[in-house]
Amino acid sequence: MASHFQLARLATSGDINPNPGPSVVNKNSTKCPVCGRVLAKNHRAITCGSCCHRTHIKCSGLTPIELKQLQTHGNYFWSCPPCLHLLQQLPFANVNNINSSFNSCSSEDDQSFSEEQDLAETWAYFDNMCKKHDANLKIGHINANGIAGFKFLEIKGWLLSGRLDVLIISETKLDVTFPNSQFYVKGFCLSRNDRNIHGGGLMAFVSSDICFTVVTDLENLSAADWCRFRTESLN
């Protein structure tokens, strides 16, 4: 009796949905959320990534240049002015980062492009220095913070490019379970001094036409004295 009474009260409260569920957003809405006018088939429009409604280009606030840059990105996220206004009202919103719907454009692609550009400029500077000092031995060093994964493929590309005579790699994080064959590079001799997979370790790639000796006859050998190179003429 009591349970029936409670159900009757719920039914008469007017706040019960007999078929509850998430609200469905009409992605094919024919009205612009900014001006409220109908979006005809021949109208230029852009889809909001927040509310999924289409907005007139003239109502979006985008300049022609910004629109072209958005369309250049295969995967972009743009927010219409109403959604942008709501985002700026959130207590945790960083208004400096949400001050323009255009700033929501694929930032990961921009960051990736910037990193590739920086790398290209670094190698260009390196190549120019090598041309000025082409008779000098070219030695490089990198802290790899683990070389067992895909990092070695990039490092291998550096060596095969012919830019370096010697490359020293620290923090290789290897042990005896990783064979030398896994790190083979044509035209280079490999020498390594492992610690364990949790830290430490050194690796040296030396061009095959350079004579070097791995020092093994000293106790408590320091990393600085691990290899000795002979650079004078052998003739």
PyRosetta script that sets phi, psi and omega in degrees:
from pyrosetta import init, pose_from_sequence

init()
pose = pose_from_sequence("MASHFQLARLATSGDINPNPGPSVVNKNSTKCPVCGRVLAKNHRAITCGSCCHRTHIKCSGLTPIELKQLQTHGNYFWSCPPCLHLLQQLPFANVNNINSSFNSCSSEDDQSFSEEQDLAETWAYFDNMCKKHDANLKIGHINANGIAGFKFLEIKGWLLSGRLDVLIISETKLDVTFPNSQFYVKGFCLSRNDRNIHGGGLMAFVSSDICFTVVTDLENLSAADWCRFRTESLN")
pose.set_psi(1, -44.2)
pose.set_omega(1, -178.0)
pose.set_phi(2, -66.8)
pose.set_psi(2, -41.2)
pose.set_omega(2, -179.8)
pose.set_phi(3, -65.0)
pose.set_psi(3, -38.0)
pose.set_omega(3, 178.2)
pose.set_phi(4, -64.9)
pose.set_psi(4, -37.3)
pose.set_omega(4, 179.7)
pose.set_phi(5, -64.9)
pose.set_psi(5, -41.9)
pose.set_omega(5, 179.9)
pose.set_phi(6, -65.8)
pose.set_psi(6, -38.6)
pose.set_omega(6, 177.8)
pose.set_phi(7, -64.8)
pose.set_psi(7, -36.6)
pose.set_omega(7, 178.9)
pose.set_phi(8, -66.6)
pose.set_psi(8, -38.1)
pose.set_omega(8, 178.2)
pose.set_phi(9, -65.9)
pose.set_psi(9, -39.8)
pose.set_omega(9, 178.1)
pose.set_phi(10, -64.4)
pose.set_psi(10, -40.8)
pose.set_omega(10, -177.5)
pose.set_phi(11, -66.0)
pose.set_psi(11, -32.2)
pose.set_omega(11, -177.8)
pose.set_phi(12, -91.3)
pose.set_psi(12, -3.6)
pose.set_omega(12, -178.0)
pose.set_phi(13, -72.8)
pose.set_psi(13, -22.4)
pose.set_omega(13, 179.4)
pose.set_phi(14, 78.6)
pose.set_psi(14, 6.4)
pose.set_omega(14, -177.2)
pose.set_phi(15, -118.6)
pose.set_psi(15, 25.2)
pose.set_omega(15, -177.3)
pose.set_phi(16, -118.1)
pose.set_psi(16, 130.5)
pose.set_omega(16, 176.9)
pose.set_phi(17, -99.6)
pose.set_psi(17, 120.4)
pose.set_omega(17, -178.0)
pose.set_phi(18, -67.3)
pose.set_psi(18, -15.9)
pose.set_omega(18, 179.4)
pose.set_phi(19, -135.2)
pose.set_psi(19, 71.3)
pose.set_omega(19, -174.8)
pose.set_phi(20, -69.1)
pose.set_psi(20, 156.5)
pose.set_omega(20, 179.7)
pose.set_phi(21, 167.1)
pose.set_psi(21, 170.7)
pose.set_omega(21, -179.8)
pose.set_phi(22, -67.1)
pose.set_psi(22, 145.2)
pose.set_omega(22, 178.2)
pose.set_phi(23, -71.3)
pose.set_psi(23, 144.0)
pose.set_omega(23, -178.0)
pose.set_phi(24, -101.5)
pose.set_psi(24, 126.3)
pose.set_omega(24, 178.6)
pose.set_phi(25, -88.1)
pose.set_psi(25, 129.9)
pose.set_omega(25, 178.9)
pose.set_phi(26, -81.0)
pose.set_psi(26, 102.6)
pose.set_omega(26, -178.2)
pose.set_phi(27, -71.7)
pose.set_psi(27, -17.6)
pose.set_omega(27, -178.6)
pose.set_phi(28, -101.5)
pose.set_psi(28, 28.5)
pose.set_omega(28, 179.6)
pose.set_phi(29, -57.6)
pose.set_psi(29, 136.6)
pose.set_omega(29, -175.0)
pose.set_phi(30, -94.6)
pose.set_psi(30, 5.4)
pose.set_omega(30, -179.1)
pose.set_phi(31, -117.1)
pose.set_psi(31, 140.0)
pose.set_omega(31, 177.4)
pose.set_phi(32, -73.5)
pose.set_psi(32, 129.2)
pose.set_omega(32, -178.9)
pose.set_phi(33, -69.5)
pose.set_psi(33, -12.1)
pose.set_omega(33, -178.8)
pose.set_phi(34, -92.3)
pose.set_psi(34, -55.4)
pose.set_omega(34, -177.2)
pose.set_phi(35, -96.2)
pose.set_psi(35, -15.1)
pose.set_omega(35, 179.3)
pose.set_phi(36, 76.6)
pose.set_psi(36, 4.3)
pose.set_omega(36, -179.5)
pose.set_phi(37, -88.2)
pose.set_psi(37, 161.3)
pose.set_omega(37, -177.1)
pose.set_phi(38, -69.3)
pose.set_psi(38, 140.7)
pose.set_omega(38, 175.5)
pose.set_phi(39, -94.9)
pose.set_psi(39, 106.1)
pose.set_omega(39, 178.4)
pose.set_phi(40, -78.0)
pose.set_psi(40, 164.1)
pose.set_omega(40, -177.4)
pose.set_phi(41, -64.3)
pose.set_psi(41, -29.3)
pose.set_omega(41, -178.2)
pose.set_phi(42, -91.0)
pose.set_psi(42, 4.1)
pose.set_omega(42, 178.0)
pose.set_phi(43, -83.0)
pose.set_psi(43, 137.9)
pose.set_omega(43, 175.3)
pose.set_phi(44, -77.9)
pose.set_psi(44, 129.1)
pose.set_omega(44, -175.7)
pose.set_phi(45, -144.5)
pose.set_psi(45, 163.0)
pose.set_omega(45, 178.4)
pose.set_phi(46, -134.1)
pose.set_psi(46, 144.5)
pose.set_omega(46, -175.4)
pose.set_phi(47, -92.6)
pose.set_psi(47, 132.8)
pose.set_omega(47, 177.6)
pose.set_phi(48, -78.4)
pose.set_psi(48, 133.5)
pose.set_omega(48, 179.9)
pose.set_phi(49, -78.3)
pose.set_psi(49, -11.0)
pose.set_omega(49, -179.3)
pose.set_phi(50, -93.5)
pose.set_psi(50, -52.4)
pose.set_omega(50, -177.1)
pose.set_phi(51, -101.9)
pose.set_psi(51, -8.4)
pose.set_omega(51, 178.4)
pose.set_phi(52, 67.5)
pose.set_psi(52, 12.5)
pose.set_omega(52, 175.4)
pose.set_phi(53, -88.8)
pose.set_psi(53, 152.8)
pose.set_omega(53, 178.6)
pose.set_phi(54, -93.4)
pose.set_psi(54, 140.9)
pose.set_omega(54, -175.7)
pose.set_phi(55, -124.5)
pose.set_psi(55, 140.9)
pose.set_omega(55, 175.0)
pose.set_phi(56, -56.1)
pose.set_psi(56, 140.7)
pose.set_omega(56, 176.8)
pose.set_phi(57, -58.4)
pose.set_psi(57, -41.0)
pose.set_omega(57, -179.2)
pose.set_phi(58, -68.1)
pose.set_psi(58, -21.4)
pose.set_omega(58, 178.5)
pose.set_phi(59, -93.5)
pose.set_psi(59, -9.1)
pose.set_omega(59, -174.2)
pose.set_phi(60, -76.6)
pose.set_psi(60, -22.9)
pose.set_omega(60, -176.7)
pose.set_phi(61, 83.7)
pose.set_psi(61, 5.3)
pose.set_omega(61, 179.7)
pose.set_phi(62, -86.0)
pose.set_psi(62, 139.4)
pose.set_omega(62, 173.0)
pose.set_phi(63, -80.3)
pose.set_psi(63, 160.7)
pose.set_omega(63, 178.1)
pose.set_phi(64, -55.8)
pose.set_psi(64, -36.7)
pose.set_omega(64, -179.9)
pose.set_phi(65, -67.6)
pose.set_psi(65, -44.4)
pose.set_omega(65, 179.0)
pose.set_phi(66, -64.0)
pose.set_psi(66, -39.4)
pose.set_omega(66, 178.5)
pose.set_phi(67, -62.4)
pose.set_psi(67, -42.7)
pose.set_omega(67, 179.9)
pose.set_phi(68, -64.8)
pose.set_psi(68, -38.9)
pose.set_omega(68, 179.0)
pose.set_phi(69, -66.9)
pose.set_psi(69, -37.6)
pose.set_omega(69, 177.0)
pose.set_phi(70, -63.7)
pose.set_psi(70, -44.8)
pose.set_omega(70, -178.0)
pose.set_phi(71, -69.4)
pose.set_psi(71, -23.6)
pose.set_omega(71, 177.8)
pose.set_phi(72, -68.1)
pose.set_psi(72, -36.7)
pose.set_omega(72, 177.3)
pose.set_phi(73, -71.4)
pose.set_psi(73, 128.1)
pose.set_omega(73, 178.6)
pose.set_phi(74, -68.3)
pose.set_psi(74, -30.3)
pose.set_omega(74, -178.0)
pose.set_phi(75, -130.7)
pose.set_psi(75, 103.1)
pose.set_omega(75, -178.1)
pose.set_phi(76, -125.3)
pose.set_psi(76, 162.4)
pose.set_omega(76, 177.3)
pose.set_phi(77, -129.8)
pose.set_psi(77, 117.9)
pose.set_omega(77, -178.6)
pose.set_phi(78, -125.7)
pose.set_psi(78, 140.9)
pose.set_omega(78, 179.1)
pose.set_phi(79, -112.8)
pose.set_psi(79, 133.4)
pose.set_omega(79, 178.8)
pose.set_phi(80, -70.7)
pose.set_psi(80, 161.7)
pose.set_omega(80, -178.6)
pose.set_phi(81, -54.8)
pose.set_psi(81, -43.2)
pose.set_omega(81, 178.2)
pose.set_phi(82, -61.2)
pose.set_psi(82, -43.5)
pose.set_omega(82, 179.5)
pose.set_phi(83, -67.9)
pose.set_psi(83, -37.7)
pose.set_omega(83, 178.8)
pose.set_phi(84, -62.1)
pose.set_psi(84, -39.6)
pose.set_omega(84, 178.4)
pose.set_phi(85, -63.9)
pose.set_psi(85, -41.1)
pose.set_omega(85, 178.9)
pose.set_phi(86, -66.0)
pose.set_psi(86, -39.5)
pose.set_omega(86, 179.4)
pose.set_phi(87, -63.5)
pose.set_psi(87, -35.9)
pose.set_omega(87, -179.4)
pose.set_phi(88, -71.5)
pose.set_psi(88, -17.9)
pose.set_omega(88, 180.0)
pose.set_phi(89, -86.8)
pose.set_psi(89, -11.5)
pose.set_omega(89, -179.1)
pose.set_phi(90, -65.3)
pose.set_psi(90, 141.7)
pose.set_omega(90, -176.2)
pose.set_phi(91, -64.9)
pose.set_psi(91, -25.2)
pose.set_omega(91, -178.1)
pose.set_phi(92, -99.5)
pose.set_psi(92, 7.3)
pose.set_omega(92, -176.3)
pose.set_phi(93, -74.3)
pose.set_psi(93, 139.4)
pose.set_omega(93, 172.8)
pose.set_phi(94, -96.4)
pose.set_psi(94, 100.5)
pose.set_omega(94, -174.1)
pose.set_phi(95, -61.3)
pose.set_psi(95, -29.9)
pose.set_omega(95, 179.5)
pose.set_phi(96, -64.0)
pose.set_psi(96, -29.8)
pose.set_omega(96, -179.8)
pose.set_phi(97, -93.5)
pose.set_psi(97, -10.7)
pose.set_omega(97, -178.2)
pose.set_phi(98, -121.7)
pose.set_psi(98, 30.6)
pose.set_omega(98, -178.3)
pose.set_phi(99, -86.4)
pose.set_psi(99, -0.4)
pose.set_omega(99, 178.7)
pose.set_phi(100, -153.5)
pose.set_psi(100, 135.5)
pose.set_omega(100, 177.9)
pose.set_phi(101, -63.7)
pose.set_psi(101, -25.7)
pose.set_omega(101, -178.7)
pose.set_phi(102, -69.0)
pose.set_psi(102, -25.7)
pose.set_omega(102, -179.4)
pose.set_phi(103, -69.9)
pose.set_psi(103, -11.2)
pose.set_omega(103, 178.3)
pose.set_phi(104, -81.0)
pose.set_psi(104, -0.1)
pose.set_omega(104, -179.5)
pose.set_phi(105, -64.6)
pose.set_psi(105, 148.3)
pose.set_omega(105, -176.1)
pose.set_phi(106, -37.6)
pose.set_psi(106, 92.5)
pose.set_omega(106, -177.7)
pose.set_phi(107, -76.0)
pose.set_psi(107, -26.6)
pose.set_omega(107, 179.9)
pose.set_phi(108, -64.7)
pose.set_psi(108, -40.0)
pose.set_omega(108, 177.9)
pose.set_phi(109, -64.6)
pose.set_psi(109, -40.2)
pose.set_omega(109, 179.2)
pose.set_phi(110, -63.9)
pose.set_psi(110, -41.7)
pose.set_omega(110, -179.2)
pose.set_phi(111, -66.1)
pose.set_psi(111, -42.6)
pose.set_omega(111, 178.8)
pose.set_phi(112, -61.3)
pose.set_psi(112, -42.5)
pose.set_omega(112, 179.2)
pose.set_phi(113, -63.8)
pose.set_psi(113, -39.8)
pose.set_omega(113, -179.8)
pose.set_phi(114, -64.6)
pose.set_psi(114, -40.6)
pose.set_omega(114, 179.4)
pose.set_phi(115, -65.4)
pose.set_psi(115, -41.3)
pose.set_omega(115, 178.5)
pose.set_phi(116, -64.9)
pose.set_psi(116, -38.2)
pose.set_omega(116, 179.1)
pose.set_phi(117, -66.1)
pose.set_psi(117, -42.3)
pose.set_omega(117, 178.3)
pose.set_phi(118, -62.2)
pose.set_psi(118, -40.9)
pose.set_omega(118, 179.8)
pose.set_phi(119, -65.2)
pose.set_psi(119, -41.2)
pose.set_omega(119, 179.0)
pose.set_phi(120, -63.6)
pose.set_psi(120, -39.9)
pose.set_omega(120, 179.0)
pose.set_phi(121, -67.3)
pose.set_psi(121, -36.8)
pose.set_omega(121, 178.8)
pose.set_phi(122, -64.4)
pose.set_psi(122, -45.4)
pose.set_omega(122, 179.8)
pose.set_phi(123, -67.6)
pose.set_psi(123, -35.1)
pose.set_omega(123, 178.1)
pose.set_phi(124, -63.2)
pose.set_psi(124, -42.0)
pose.set_omega(124, 177.3)
pose.set_phi(125, -64.1)
pose.set_psi(125, -42.4)
pose.set_omega(125, 179.6)
pose.set_phi(126, -62.3)
pose.set_psi(126, -43.8)
pose.set_omega(126, -179.6)
pose.set_phi(127, -63.3)
pose.set_psi(127, -39.1)
pose.set_omega(127, 178.4)
pose.set_phi(128, -65.2)
pose.set_psi(128, -38.9)
pose.set_omega(128, 178.0)
pose.set_phi(129, -66.4)
pose.set_psi(129, -37.8)
pose.set_omega(129, -180.0)
pose.set_phi(130, -66.4)
pose.set_psi(130, -34.7)
pose.set_omega(130, 178.2)
pose.set_phi(131, -65.6)
pose.set_psi(131, -34.6)
pose.set_omega(131, 179.8)
pose.set_phi(132, -74.3)
pose.set_psi(132, -27.8)
pose.set_omega(132, -176.7)
pose.set_phi(133, -129.8)
pose.set_psi(133, 55.5)
pose.set_omega(133, -173.2)
pose.set_phi(134, -68.5)
pose.set_psi(134, -18.5)
pose.set_omega(134, -180.0)
pose.set_phi(135, -85.7)
pose.set_psi(135, -9.0)
pose.set_omega(135, -176.1)
pose.set_phi(136, -83.8)
pose.set_psi(136, 155.4)
pose.set_omega(136, 174.9)
pose.set_phi(137, -74.7)
pose.set_psi(137, 131.2)
pose.set_omega(137, -177.3)
pose.set_phi(138, -103.0)
pose.set_psi(138, 109.3)
pose.set_omega(138, -176.6)
pose.set_phi(139, -116.2)
pose.set_psi(139, 133.4)
pose.set_omega(139, 178.5)
pose.set_phi(140, -123.6)
pose.set_psi(140, 158.1)
pose.set_omega(140, 177.0)
pose.set_phi(141, -139.8)
pose.set_psi(141, 142.2)
pose.set_omega(141, 176.4)
pose.set_phi(142, -145.5)
pose.set_psi(142, 138.6)
pose.set_omega(142, 170.7)
pose.set_phi(143, -91.2)
pose.set_psi(143, 103.9)
pose.set_omega(143, -171.8)
pose.set_phi(144, -81.2)
pose.set_psi(144, -21.9)
pose.set_omega(144, -176.7)
pose.set_phi(145, 53.2)
pose.set_psi(145, 46.6)
pose.set_omega(145, -179.3)
pose.set_phi(146, 104.3)
pose.set_psi(146, 121.6)
pose.set_omega(146, -175.6)
pose.set_phi(147, -119.0)
pose.set_psi(147, 5.2)
pose.set_omega(147, -174.0)
pose.set_phi(148, -72.7)
pose.set_psi(148, -21.4)
pose.set_omega(148, -176.1)
pose.set_phi(149, -93.7)
pose.set_psi(149, -141.9)
pose.set_omega(149, -175.1)
pose.set_phi(150, -76.2)
pose.set_psi(150, -9.7)
pose.set_omega(150, -179.9)
pose.set_phi(151, -59.8)
pose.set_psi(151, -34.7)
pose.set_omega(151, -176.6)
pose.set_phi(152, -64.1)
pose.set_psi(152, -31.1)
pose.set_omega(152, -179.9)
pose.set_phi(153, -62.4)
pose.set_psi(153, -39.6)
pose.set_omega(153, 177.8)
pose.set_phi(154, -69.1)
pose.set_psi(154, -42.5)
pose.set_omega(154, 179.0)
pose.set_phi(155, -63.3)
pose.set_psi(155, -38.7)
pose.set_omega(155, 177.6)
pose.set_phi(156, -61.2)
pose.set_psi(156, -38.2)
pose.set_omega(156, 177.0)
pose.set_phi(157, -63.0)
pose.set_psi(157, -37.8)
pose.set_omega(157, 176.9)
pose.set_phi(158, -60.0)
pose.set_psi(158, -45.3)
pose.set_omega(158, -176.9)
pose.set_phi(159, -67.5)
pose.set_psi(159, -42.9)
pose.set_omega(159, -178.5)
pose.set_phi(160, -69.2)
pose.set_psi(160, -17.8)
pose.set_omega(160, 178.9)
pose.set_phi(161, -72.2)
pose.set_psi(161, -13.3)
pose.set_omega(161, 178.5)
pose.set_phi(162, 80.8)
pose.set_psi(162, 13.5)
pose.set_omega(162, -177.2)
pose.set_phi(163, -81.6)
pose.set_psi(163, -23.7)
pose.set_omega(163, -172.3)
pose.set_phi(164, -122.7)
pose.set_psi(164, 143.2)
pose.set_omega(164, 171.8)
pose.set_phi(165, -92.7)
pose.set_psi(165, -35.9)
pose.set_omega(165, -179.5)
pose.set_phi(166, -137.9)
pose.set_psi(166, 134.9)
pose.set_omega(166, 174.8)
pose.set_phi(167, -129.7)
pose.set_psi(167, 121.9)
pose.set_omega(167, 176.8)
pose.set_phi(168, -103.2)
pose.set_psi(168, 129.2)
pose.set_omega(168, -178.9)
pose.set_phi(169, -118.8)
pose.set_psi(169, 122.5)
pose.set_omega(169, 177.0)
pose.set_phi(170, -105.1)
pose.set_psi(170, 163.9)
pose.set_omega(170, -177.3)
pose.set_phi(171, 54.1)
pose.set_psi(171, 52.8)
pose.set_omega(171, 179.8)
pose.set_phi(172, -73.8)
pose.set_psi(172, -28.5)
pose.set_omega(172, 179.0)
pose.set_phi(173, 55.1)
pose.set_psi(173, 56.9)
pose.set_omega(173, 179.2)
pose.set_phi(174, -122.9)
pose.set_psi(174, 163.6)
pose.set_omega(174, 170.8)
pose.set_phi(175, -139.8)
pose.set_psi(175, -169.7)
pose.set_omega(175, -173.7)
pose.set_phi(176, -69.0)
pose.set_psi(176, -11.4)
pose.set_omega(176, -179.9)
pose.set_phi(177, -75.2)
pose.set_psi(177, -10.1)
pose.set_omega(177, 178.1)
pose.set_phi(178, -103.3)
pose.set_psi(178, 110.2)
pose.set_omega(178, -177.3)
pose.set_phi(179, -74.7)
pose.set_psi(179, 158.2)
pose.set_omega(179, 177.8)
pose.set_phi(180, -62.5)
pose.set_psi(180, -30.4)
pose.set_omega(180, -178.6)
pose.set_phi(181, -62.0)
pose.set_psi(181, -23.9)
pose.set_omega(181, 179.4)
pose.set_phi(182, -68.5)
pose.set_psi(182, -21.2)
pose.set_omega(182, -175.7)
pose.set_phi(183, -118.2)
pose.set_psi(183, 28.5)
pose.set_omega(183, -179.4)
pose.set_phi(184, -70.7)
pose.set_psi(184, 134.1)
pose.set_omega(184, 174.1)
pose.set_phi(185, -132.7)
pose.set_psi(185, 122.1)
pose.set_omega(185, -177.8)
pose.set_phi(186, -62.1)
pose.set_psi(186, 131.8)
pose.set_omega(186, 178.9)
pose.set_phi(187, 90.4)
pose.set_psi(187, 2.7)
pose.set_omega(187, -179.3)
pose.set_phi(188, -131.9)
pose.set_psi(188, 145.7)
pose.set_omega(188, 172.5)
pose.set_phi(189, -97.1)
pose.set_psi(189, 139.5)
pose.set_omega(189, -176.6)
pose.set_phi(190, -109.7)
pose.set_psi(190, 135.4)
pose.set_omega(190, 171.4)
pose.set_phi(191, -137.1)
pose.set_psi(191, 139.3)
pose.set_omega(191, -176.0)
pose.set_phi(192, -140.9)
pose.set_psi(192, 154.3)
pose.set_omega(192, 177.5)
pose.set_phi(193, -135.9)
pose.set_psi(193, 93.6)
pose.set_omega(193, -172.9)
pose.set_phi(194, -83.3)
pose.set_psi(194, 154.4)
pose.set_omega(194, 169.7)
pose.set_phi(195, -112.9)
pose.set_psi(195, -77.5)
pose.set_omega(195, 173.9)
pose.set_phi(196, -160.9)
pose.set_psi(196, 177.7)
pose.set_omega(196, -175.6)
pose.set_phi(197, -76.0)
pose.set_psi(197, -5.0)
pose.set_omega(197, -178.2)
pose.set_phi(198, -95.8)
pose.set_psi(198, -15.0)
pose.set_omega(198, -180.0)
pose.set_phi(199, 172.1)
pose.set_psi(199, 164.7)
pose.set_omega(199, 177.0)
pose.set_phi(200, 75.2)
pose.set_psi(200, -173.1)
pose.set_omega(200, 178.4)
pose.set_phi(201, 102.5)
pose.set_psi(201, 140.0)
pose.set_omega(201, 178.0)
pose.set_phi(202, -126.7)
pose.set_psi(202, 151.1)
pose.set_omega(202, 176.5)
pose.set_phi(203, -143.5)
pose.set_psi(203, 139.1)
pose.set_omega(203, 179.7)
pose.set_phi(204, -128.9)
pose.set_psi(204, 128.3)
pose.set_omega(204, 171.4)
pose.set_phi(205, -108.0)
pose.set_psi(205, 121.0)
pose.set_omega(205, -176.5)
pose.set_phi(206, -122.4)
pose.set_psi(206, 132.5)
pose.set_omega(206, 178.9)
pose.set_phi(207, -56.0)
pose.set_psi(207, 141.3)
pose.set_omega(207, -173.7)
pose.set_phi(208, -62.1)
pose.set_psi(208, -21.3)
pose.set_omega(208, -178.8)
pose.set_phi(209, -92.4)
pose.set_psi(209, 13.1)
pose.set_omega(209, 177.4)
pose.set_phi(210, -113.5)
pose.set_psi(210, 131.3)
pose.set_omega(210, 178.0)
pose.set_phi(211, -84.1)
pose.set_psi(211, 131.8)
pose.set_omega(211, 176.6)
pose.set_phi(212, -149.9)
pose.set_psi(212, 160.2)
pose.set_omega(212, -178.6)
pose.set_phi(213, -130.4)
pose.set_psi(213, 132.3)
pose.set_omega(213, 174.0)
pose.set_phi(214, -85.5)
pose.set_psi(214, 121.7)
pose.set_omega(214, -176.4)
pose.set_phi(215, -81.2)
pose.set_psi(215, 117.4)
pose.set_omega(215, -178.2)
pose.set_phi(216, -125.9)
pose.set_psi(216, -3.0)
pose.set_omega(216, -172.2)
pose.set_phi(217, -98.1)
pose.set_psi(217, 12.9)
pose.set_omega(217, -179.7)
pose.set_phi(218, -116.9)
pose.set_psi(218, 138.7)
pose.set_omega(218, 176.6)
pose.set_phi(219, -80.5)
pose.set_psi(219, 150.8)
pose.set_omega(219, 179.2)
pose.set_phi(220, 51.5)
pose.set_psi(220, 48.5)
pose.set_omega(220, -177.6)
pose.set_phi(221, -67.1)
pose.set_psi(221, 130.9)
pose.set_omega(221, 178.0)
pose.set_phi(222, -82.9)
pose.set_psi(222, 158.7)
pose.set_omega(222, 179.5)
pose.set_phi(223, -63.2)
pose.set_psi(223, -31.7)
pose.set_omega(223, -178.4)
pose.set_phi(224, -67.5)
pose.set_psi(224, -28.0)
pose.set_omega(224, -177.8)
pose.set_phi(225, -101.5)
pose.set_psi(225, 13.3)
pose.set_omega(225, -173.0)
pose.set_phi(226, -64.8)
pose.set_psi(226, -41.0)
pose.set_omega(226, -179.4)
pose.set_phi(227, -122.5)
pose.set_psi(227, 145.3)
pose.set_omega(227, 173.3)
pose.set_phi(228, -121.7)
pose.set_psi(228, 130.5)
pose.set_omega(228, -177.8)
pose.set_phi(229, -110.2)
pose.set_psi(229, 142.1)
pose.set_omega(229, 175.1)
pose.set_phi(230, -112.1)
pose.set_psi(230, 112.9)
pose.set_omega(230, -174.9)
pose.set_phi(231, -107.0)
pose.set_psi(231, -7.8)
pose.set_omega(231, -178.5)
pose.set_phi(232, -74.7)
pose.set_psi(232, 163.8)
pose.set_omega(232, -177.5)
pose.set_phi(233, -64.9)
pose.set_psi(233, 140.9)
pose.set_omega(233, 179.4)
pose.set_phi(234, -89.8)
pose.set_psi(234, -6.1)
pose.set_omega(234, -178.4)
pose.set_phi(235, -79.5)
pose.dump_pdb("model.pdb")
